[in-house]
């Protein structure tokens, strides 16, 4: 009789796994999608409108205050404004 109980347990386990997998697939199906052409256009527009400091040949040289990679000038330890 334990063989029959073991088979029932295996079938229940297999059914539970299939139900969980089915649930995950339904969640994946319900996720909002964006067409590739729309995503590509958004990416192109972002690249055209956002300055990249690593491409000065395209955007021109950056001012010292605009460059996020410029070394930061540190004041001395005792230079507080009065």
Biopython code that builds the backbone (N, CA, C, O; Angstrom):
import numpy as np
from Bio.PDB.StructureBuilder import StructureBuilder

atoms = [
    (1, "UNK", "N", (0.809, -1.193, 0.000)),
    (1, "UNK", "CA", (0.000, 0.000, 0.000)),
    (1, "UNK", "C", (0.859, 1.267, 0.000)),
    (1, "UNK", "O", (0.408, 2.309, -0.475)),
    (2, "UNK", "N", (2.078, 1.199, 0.520)),
    (2, "UNK", "CA", (2.933, 2.383, 0.549)),
    (2, "UNK", "C", (3.351, 2.789, -0.861)),
    (2, "UNK", "O", (3.599, 3.965, -1.124)),
    (3, "UNK", "N", (3.429, 1.820, -1.762)),
    (3, "UNK", "CA", (3.758, 2.124, -3.146)),
    (3, "UNK", "C", (2.666, 2.991, -3.770)),
    (3, "UNK", "O", (2.954, 3.931, -4.510)),
    (4, "UNK", "N", (1.423, 2.667, -3.464)),
    (4, "UNK", "CA", (0.301, 3.435, -4.008)),
    (4, "UNK", "C", (0.285, 4.848, -3.409)),
    (4, "UNK", "O", (0.025, 5.819, -4.120)),
    (5, "UNK", "N", (0.556, 4.962, -2.132)),
    (5, "UNK", "CA", (0.607, 6.271, -1.476)),
    (5, "UNK", "C", (1.770, 7.097, -2.025)),
    (5, "UNK", "O", (1.660, 8.308, -2.218)),
    (6, "UNK", "N", (2.875, 6.418, -2.269)),
    (6, "UNK", "CA", (4.053, 7.103, -2.818)),
    (6, "UNK", "C", (3.744, 7.653, -4.207)),
    (6, "UNK", "O", (4.139, 8.774, -4.529)),
    (7, "UNK", "N", (3.036, 6.872, -5.040)),
    (7, "UNK", "CA", (2.680, 7.323, -6.380)),
    (7, "UNK", "C", (1.729, 8.522, -6.310)),
    (7, "UNK", "O", (1.852, 9.468, -7.088)),
    (8, "UNK", "N", (0.784, 8.470, -5.370)),
    (8, "UNK", "CA", (-0.154, 9.575, -5.218)),
    (8, "UNK", "C", (0.587, 10.846, -4.815)),
    (8, "UNK", "O", (0.291, 11.932, -5.314)),
    (9, "UNK", "N", (1.550, 10.703, -3.909)),
    (9, "UNK", "CA", (2.337, 11.853, -3.488)),
    (9, "UNK", "C", (3.148, 12.407, -4.657)),
    (9, "UNK", "O", (3.252, 13.623, -4.817)),
    (10, "UNK", "N", (3.714, 11.534, -5.464)),
    (10, "UNK", "CA", (4.494, 11.967, -6.627)),
    (10, "UNK", "C", (3.599, 12.701, -7.630)),
    (10, "UNK", "O", (4.000, 13.712, -8.207)),
    (11, "UNK", "N", (2.391, 12.184, -7.832)),
    (11, "UNK", "CA", (1.459, 12.827, -8.755)),
    (11, "UNK", "C", (1.048, 14.208, -8.228)),
    (11, "UNK", "O", (0.955, 15.164, -8.998)),
    (12, "UNK", "N", (0.805, 14.308, -6.935)),
    (12, "UNK", "CA", (0.450, 15.602, -6.346)),
    (12, "UNK", "C", (1.589, 16.596, -6.479)),
    (12, "UNK", "O", (1.365, 17.767, -6.786)),
    (13, "UNK", "N", (2.817, 16.132, -6.249)),
    (13, "UNK", "CA", (3.989, 16.990, -6.375)),
    (13, "UNK", "C", (4.147, 17.467, -7.820)),
    (13, "UNK", "O", (4.413, 18.644, -8.066)),
    (14, "UNK", "N", (3.982, 16.555, -8.761)),
    (14, "UNK", "CA", (4.099, 16.903, -10.168)),
    (14, "UNK", "C", (3.005, 17.902, -10.566)),
    (14, "UNK", "O", (3.263, 18.856, -11.299)),
    (15, "UNK", "N", (1.782, 17.670, -10.076)),
    (15, "UNK", "CA", (0.688, 18.593, -10.370)),
    (15, "UNK", "C", (0.964, 19.971, -9.784)),
    (15, "UNK", "O", (0.724, 20.983, -10.444)),
    (16, "UNK", "N", (1.461, 20.022, -8.562)),
    (16, "UNK", "CA", (1.769, 21.307, -7.935)),
    (16, "UNK", "C", (2.851, 22.047, -8.718)),
    (16, "UNK", "O", (2.755, 23.260, -8.907)),
    (17, "UNK", "N", (3.869, 21.336, -9.169)),
    (17, "UNK", "CA", (4.930, 21.970, -9.963)),
    (17, "UNK", "C", (4.370, 22.525, -11.275)),
    (17, "UNK", "O", (4.710, 23.636, -11.680)),
    (18, "UNK", "N", (3.516, 21.750, -11.931)),
    (18, "UNK", "CA", (2.916, 22.222, -13.174)),
    (18, "UNK", "C", (2.025, 23.438, -12.943)),
    (18, "UNK", "O", (2.026, 24.371, -13.746)),
    (19, "UNK", "N", (1.272, 23.430, -11.858)),
    (19, "UNK", "CA", (0.414, 24.570, -11.540)),
    (19, "UNK", "C", (1.252, 25.821, -11.259)),
    (19, "UNK", "O", (0.896, 26.911, -11.708)),
    (20, "UNK", "N", (2.358, 25.681, -10.524)),
    (20, "UNK", "CA", (3.237, 26.818, -10.250)),
    (20, "UNK", "C", (3.860, 27.343, -11.534)),
    (20, "UNK", "O", (3.947, 28.553, -11.741)),
    (21, "UNK", "N", (4.295, 26.424, -12.400)),
    (21, "UNK", "CA", (4.887, 26.824, -13.671)),
    (21, "UNK", "C", (3.843, 27.544, -14.532)),
    (21, "UNK", "O", (4.145, 28.560, -15.158)),
    (22, "UNK", "N", (2.639, 27.024, -14.561)),
    (22, "UNK", "CA", (1.557, 27.641, -15.311)),
    (22, "UNK", "C", (1.267, 29.041, -14.777)),
    (22, "UNK", "O", (1.016, 29.960, -15.556)),
    (23, "UNK", "N", (1.299, 29.208, -13.470)),
    (23, "UNK", "CA", (1.066, 30.513, -12.852)),
    (23, "UNK", "C", (2.155, 31.502, -13.256)),
    (23, "UNK", "O", (1.862, 32.651, -13.586)),
    (24, "UNK", "N", (3.405, 31.060, -13.230)),
    (24, "UNK", "CA", (4.509, 31.941, -13.641)),
    (24, "UNK", "C", (4.377, 32.349, -15.115)),
    (24, "UNK", "O", (4.637, 33.497, -15.475)),
    (25, "UNK", "N", (3.972, 31.396, -15.959)),
    (25, "UNK", "CA", (3.803, 31.711, -17.375)),
    (25, "UNK", "C", (2.668, 32.707, -17.593)),
    (25, "UNK", "O", (2.771, 33.583, -18.451)),
    (26, "UNK", "N", (1.590, 32.581, -16.824)),
    (26, "UNK", "CA", (0.480, 33.534, -16.939)),
    (26, "UNK", "C", (0.916, 34.931, -16.485)),
    (26, "UNK", "O", (0.527, 35.928, -17.092)),
    (27, "UNK", "N", (1.716, 35.005, -15.428)),
    (27, "UNK", "CA", (2.242, 36.305, -14.986)),
    (27, "UNK", "C", (3.116, 36.923, -16.066)),
    (27, "UNK", "O", (3.035, 38.124, -16.323)),
    (28, "UNK", "N", (3.946, 36.110, -16.694)),
    (28, "UNK", "CA", (4.819, 36.582, -17.772)),
    (28, "UNK", "C", (3.988, 37.087, -18.950)),
    (28, "UNK", "O", (4.331, 38.095, -19.569)),
    (29, "UNK", "N", (2.903, 36.390, -19.254)),
    (29, "UNK", "CA", (2.040, 36.780, -20.362)),
    (29, "UNK", "C", (1.322, 38.093, -20.072)),
    (29, "UNK", "O", (1.062, 38.869, -20.992)),
    (30, "UNK", "N", (0.999, 38.352, -18.815)),
    (30, "UNK", "CA", (0.266, 39.562, -18.447)),
    (30, "UNK", "C", (1.170, 40.785, -18.353)),
    (30, "UNK", "O", (0.670, 41.905, -18.252)),
    (31, "UNK", "N", (2.479, 40.602, -18.383)),
    (31, "UNK", "CA", (3.415, 41.723, -18.282)),
    (31, "UNK", "C", (3.260, 42.638, -19.499)),
    (31, "UNK", "O", (3.161, 42.150, -20.624)),
    (32, "UNK", "N", (3.237, 43.957, -19.288)),
    (32, "UNK", "CA", (3.082, 44.874, -20.431)),
    (32, "UNK", "C", (4.283, 44.784, -21.372)),
    (32, "UNK", "O", (5.424, 44.628, -20.937)),
    (33, "UNK", "N", (4.004, 44.885, -22.647)),
    (33, "UNK", "CA", (5.040, 44.760, -23.674)),
    (33, "UNK", "C", (5.188, 46.070, -24.436)),
    (33, "UNK", "O", (4.244, 46.854, -24.534)),
    (34, "UNK", "N", (6.371, 46.294, -24.969)),
    (34, "UNK", "CA", (6.646, 47.455, -25.820)),
    (34, "UNK", "C", (7.167, 46.913, -27.141)),
    (34, "UNK", "O", (8.038, 46.043, -27.171)),
    (35, "UNK", "N", (6.622, 47.441, -28.235)),
    (35, "UNK", "CA", (7.093, 46.979, -29.538)),
    (35, "UNK", "C", (8.548, 47.403, -29.729)),
    (35, "UNK", "O", (8.975, 48.438, -29.217)),
    (36, "UNK", "N", (9.294, 46.604, -30.460)),
    (36, "UNK", "CA", (10.720, 46.860, -30.668)),
    (36, "UNK", "C", (10.926, 48.195, -31.374)),
    (36, "UNK", "O", (11.868, 48.921, -31.055)),
    (37, "UNK", "N", (10.067, 48.525, -32.321)),
    (37, "UNK", "CA", (10.234, 49.795, -33.044)),
    (37, "UNK", "C", (10.064, 50.985, -32.097)),
    (37, "UNK", "O", (10.782, 51.978, -32.219)),
    (38, "UNK", "N", (9.127, 50.895, -31.162)),
    (38, "UNK", "CA", (8.916, 51.986, -30.203)),
    (38, "UNK", "C", (10.095, 52.078, -29.240)),
    (38, "UNK", "O", (10.566, 53.175, -28.942)),
    (39, "UNK", "N", (10.576, 50.936, -28.751)),
    (39, "UNK", "CA", (11.718, 50.935, -27.843)),
    (39, "UNK", "C", (12.966, 51.475, -28.539)),
    (39, "UNK", "O", (13.741, 52.215, -27.933)),
    (40, "UNK", "N", (13.162, 51.115, -29.794)),
    (40, "UNK", "CA", (14.319, 51.606, -30.551)),
    (40, "UNK", "C", (14.243, 53.111, -30.745)),
    (40, "UNK", "O", (15.241, 53.816, -30.600)),
    (41, "UNK", "N", (13.051, 53.598, -31.074)),
    (41, "UNK", "CA", (12.883, 55.035, -31.260)),
    (41, "UNK", "C", (13.138, 55.786, -29.953)),
    (41, "UNK", "O", (13.769, 56.844, -29.962)),
    (42, "UNK", "N", (12.661, 55.260, -28.847)),
    (42, "UNK", "CA", (12.921, 55.881, -27.541)),
    (42, "UNK", "C", (14.411, 55.915, -27.227)),
    (42, "UNK", "O", (14.917, 56.913, -26.714)),
    (43, "UNK", "N", (15.108, 54.834, -27.532)),
    (43, "UNK", "CA", (16.550, 54.778, -27.290)),
    (43, "UNK", "C", (17.295, 55.777, -28.169)),
    (43, "UNK", "O", (18.215, 56.448, -27.702)),
    (44, "UNK", "N", (16.909, 55.878, -29.425)),
    (44, "UNK", "CA", (17.548, 56.834, -30.335)),
    (44, "UNK", "C", (17.322, 58.261, -29.853)),
    (44, "UNK", "O", (18.249, 59.071, -29.840)),
    (45, "UNK", "N", (16.087, 58.568, -29.457)),
    (45, "UNK", "CA", (15.787, 59.921, -28.960)),
    (45, "UNK", "C", (16.567, 60.232, -27.689)),
    (45, "UNK", "O", (17.048, 61.352, -27.515)),
    (46, "UNK", "N", (16.695, 59.265, -26.813)),
    (46, "UNK", "CA", (17.470, 59.477, -25.579)),
    (46, "UNK", "C", (18.940, 59.751, -25.906)),
    (46, "UNK", "O", (19.548, 60.653, -25.330)),
    (47, "UNK", "N", (19.503, 58.981, -26.820)),
    (47, "UNK", "CA", (20.918, 59.158, -27.174)),
    (47, "UNK", "C", (21.157, 60.504, -27.862)),
    (47, "UNK", "O", (22.215, 61.108, -27.689)),
    (48, "UNK", "N", (20.203, 60.965, -28.623)),
    (48, "UNK", "CA", (20.360, 62.253, -29.300)),
    (48, "UNK", "C", (20.210, 63.429, -28.345)),
    (48, "UNK", "O", (20.817, 64.479, -28.559)),
    (49, "UNK", "N", (19.418, 63.268, -27.305)),
    (49, "UNK", "CA", (19.145, 64.398, -26.420)),
    (49, "UNK", "C", (20.013, 64.425, -25.167)),
    (49, "UNK", "O", (20.033, 65.436, -24.465)),
    (50, "UNK", "N", (20.717, 63.362, -24.873)),
    (50, "UNK", "CA", (21.523, 63.294, -23.651)),
    (50, "UNK", "C", (22.994, 63.450, -24.009)),
    (50, "UNK", "O", (23.538, 62.680, -24.800)),
    (51, "UNK", "N", (23.623, 64.443, -23.424)),
    (51, "UNK", "CA", (25.052, 64.645, -23.677)),
    (51, "UNK", "C", (25.863, 63.554, -23.015)),
    (51, "UNK", "O", (25.612, 63.183, -21.868)),
    (52, "UNK", "N", (26.832, 63.047, -23.743)),
    (52, "UNK", "CA", (27.728, 62.034, -23.212)),
    (52, "UNK", "C", (29.115, 62.652, -23.099)),
    (52, "UNK", "O", (29.728, 62.970, -24.118)),
    (53, "UNK", "N", (29.626, 62.829, -21.876)),
    (53, "UNK", "CA", (30.928, 63.473, -21.720)),
    (53, "UNK", "C", (32.085, 62.646, -22.271)),
    (53, "UNK", "O", (33.196, 63.156, -22.419)),
    (54, "UNK", "N", (31.837, 61.384, -22.573)),
    (54, "UNK", "CA", (32.912, 60.547, -23.104)),
    (54, "UNK", "C", (33.026, 60.646, -24.628)),
    (54, "UNK", "O", (33.914, 60.028, -25.216)),
    (55, "UNK", "N", (32.144, 61.412, -25.275)),
    (55, "UNK", "CA", (32.215, 61.588, -26.723)),
    (55, "UNK", "C", (32.306, 63.081, -27.033)),
    (55, "UNK", "O", (31.341, 63.657, -27.537)),
    (56, "UNK", "N", (33.436, 63.721, -26.747)),
    (56, "UNK", "CA", (33.549, 65.166, -27.000)),
    (56, "UNK", "C", (33.557, 65.495, -28.495)),
    (56, "UNK", "O", (33.234, 66.624, -28.867)),
    (57, "UNK", "N", (33.916, 64.545, -29.359)),
    (57, "UNK", "CA", (33.913, 64.831, -30.790)),
    (57, "UNK", "C", (32.496, 65.055, -31.304)),
    (57, "UNK", "O", (32.312, 65.736, -32.312)),
    (58, "UNK", "N", (31.517, 64.510, -30.649)),
    (58, "UNK", "CA", (30.131, 64.678, -31.054)),
    (58, "UNK", "C", (29.474, 65.859, -30.358)),
    (58, "UNK", "O", (28.742, 66.622, -30.988)),
    (59, "UNK", "N", (29.729, 66.013, -29.065)),
    (59, "UNK", "CA", (29.045, 67.022, -28.266)),
    (59, "UNK", "C", (29.904, 68.258, -27.989)),
    (59, "UNK", "O", (29.407, 69.244, -27.444)),
    (60, "UNK", "N", (31.164, 68.216, -28.350)),
    (60, "UNK", "CA", (32.049, 69.338, -28.069)),
    (60, "UNK", "C", (32.624, 69.229, -26.665)),
    (60, "UNK", "O", (32.142, 68.441, -25.852)),
    (61, "UNK", "N", (33.648, 70.016, -26.381)),
    (61, "UNK", "CA", (34.258, 69.930, -25.050)),
    (61, "UNK", "C", (33.291, 70.438, -23.975)),
    (61, "UNK", "O", (32.507, 71.358, -24.211)),
    (62, "UNK", "N", (33.360, 69.845, -22.838)),
    (62, "UNK", "CA", (32.504, 70.229, -21.718)),
    (62, "UNK", "C", (33.172, 71.300, -20.876)),
    (62, "UNK", "O", (34.397, 71.377, -20.783)),
    (63, "UNK", "N", (32.341, 72.116, -20.272)),
    (63, "UNK", "CA", (32.854, 73.083, -19.311)),
    (63, "UNK", "C", (33.316, 72.318, -18.077)),
    (63, "UNK", "O", (32.872, 71.197, -17.830)),
    (64, "UNK", "N", (34.186, 72.915, -17.324)),
    (64, "UNK", "CA", (34.741, 72.229, -16.163)),
    (64, "UNK", "C", (33.656, 71.845, -15.153)),
    (64, "UNK", "O", (33.760, 70.794, -14.519)),
    (65, "UNK", "N", (32.640, 72.656, -14.993)),
    (65, "UNK", "CA", (31.572, 72.364, -14.050)),
    (65, "UNK", "C", (30.608, 71.292, -14.543)),
    (65, "UNK", "O", (29.910, 70.675, -13.738)),
    (66, "UNK", "N", (30.557, 71.059, -15.865)),
    (66, "UNK", "CA", (29.648, 70.074, -16.434)),
    (66, "UNK", "C", (30.252, 68.679, -16.491)),
    (66, "UNK", "O", (29.522, 67.696, -16.621)),
    (67, "UNK", "N", (31.560, 68.577, -16.396)),
    (67, "UNK", "CA", (32.240, 67.293, -16.567)),
    (67, "UNK", "C", (32.171, 66.468, -15.277)),
    (67, "UNK", "O", (32.798, 66.833, -14.283)),
    (68, "UNK", "N", (31.417, 65.362, -15.280)),
    (68, "UNK", "CA", (31.322, 64.561, -14.058)),
    (68, "UNK", "C", (32.598, 63.776, -13.766)),
    (68, "UNK", "O", (32.758, 63.248, -12.666)),
    (69, "UNK", "N", (33.509, 63.693, -14.738)),
    (69, "UNK", "CA", (34.735, 62.920, -14.550)),
    (69, "UNK", "C", (35.942, 63.804, -14.249)),
    (69, "UNK", "O", (37.058, 63.305, -14.106)),
    (70, "UNK", "N", (35.725, 65.101, -14.154)),
    (70, "UNK", "CA", (36.824, 66.010, -13.845)),
    (70, "UNK", "C", (37.238, 65.812, -12.386)),
    (70, "UNK", "O", (36.393, 65.531, -11.536)),
    (71, "UNK", "N", (38.520, 65.956, -12.094)),
    (71, "UNK", "CA", (38.947, 65.808, -10.697)),
    (71, "UNK", "C", (38.365, 66.928, -9.839)),
    (71, "UNK", "O", (38.298, 68.084, -10.257)),
    (72, "UNK", "N", (37.962, 66.569, -8.671)),
    (72, "UNK", "CA", (37.349, 67.521, -7.748)),
    (72, "UNK", "C", (38.451, 68.254, -7.002)),
    (72, "UNK", "O", (39.360, 67.644, -6.439)),
    (73, "UNK", "N", (38.349, 69.584, -7.011)),
    (73, "UNK", "CA", (39.329, 70.380, -6.277)),
    (73, "UNK", "C", (38.908, 70.421, -4.819)),
    (73, "UNK", "O", (37.781, 70.803, -4.506)),
    (74, "UNK", "N", (39.791, 70.038, -3.941)),
    (74, "UNK", "CA", (39.475, 70.033, -2.527)),
    (74, "UNK", "C", (40.179, 71.197, -1.850)),
    (74, "UNK", "O", (41.350, 71.480, -2.103)),
    (75, "UNK", "N", (39.439, 71.850, -0.996)),
    (75, "UNK", "CA", (40.011, 72.959, -0.239)),
    (75, "UNK", "C", (40.830, 72.396, 0.907)),
    (75, "UNK", "O", (40.709, 71.219, 1.249)),
    (76, "UNK", "N", (41.653, 73.230, 1.493)),
    (76, "UNK", "CA", (42.458, 72.806, 2.643)),
    (76, "UNK", "C", (41.565, 72.462, 3.824)),
    (76, "UNK", "O", (40.365, 72.736, 3.809)),
    (77, "UNK", "N", (42.148, 71.873, 4.822)),
    (77, "UNK", "CA", (41.348, 71.427, 5.964)),
    (77, "UNK", "C", (40.821, 72.582, 6.812)),
    (77, "UNK", "O", (39.836, 72.418, 7.533)),
    (78, "UNK", "N", (41.450, 73.723, 6.737)),
    (78, "UNK", "CA", (41.048, 74.823, 7.621)),
    (78, "UNK", "C", (40.460, 75.987, 6.856)),
    (78, "UNK", "O", (40.415, 77.091, 7.399)),
    (79, "UNK", "N", (40.018, 75.815, 5.663)),
    (79, "UNK", "CA", (39.504, 76.931, 4.879)),
    (79, "UNK", "C", (37.977, 76.930, 4.910)),
    (79, "UNK", "O", (37.321, 76.418, 4.003)),
    (80, "UNK", "N", (37.438, 77.505, 5.959)),
    (80, "UNK", "CA", (35.985, 77.644, 6.103)),
    (80, "UNK", "C", (35.633, 79.084, 5.776)),
    (80, "UNK", "O", (36.367, 80.005, 6.134)),
    (81, "UNK", "N", (34.495, 79.283, 5.086)),
    (81, "UNK", "CA", (34.101, 80.677, 4.814)),
    (81, "UNK", "C", (33.688, 81.376, 6.110)),
    (81, "UNK", "O", (33.060, 80.778, 6.984)),
    (82, "UNK", "N", (34.045, 82.619, 6.212)),
    (82, "UNK", "CA", (33.695, 83.376, 7.419)),
    (82, "UNK", "C", (32.571, 84.324, 7.166)),
    (82, "UNK", "O", (32.150, 85.039, 8.075)),
]
sb = StructureBuilder()
sb.init_structure("model")
sb.init_model(0)
sb.init_chain("A")
sb.init_seg("    ")
for serial, (resi, resn, name, xyz) in enumerate(atoms, 1):
    if name == "N":
        sb.init_residue(resn, " ", resi, " ")
    sb.init_atom(name, np.array(xyz, "f"), 0.0, 1.0, " ", f" {name:<3s}", serial, name[0])
structure = sb.get_structure()
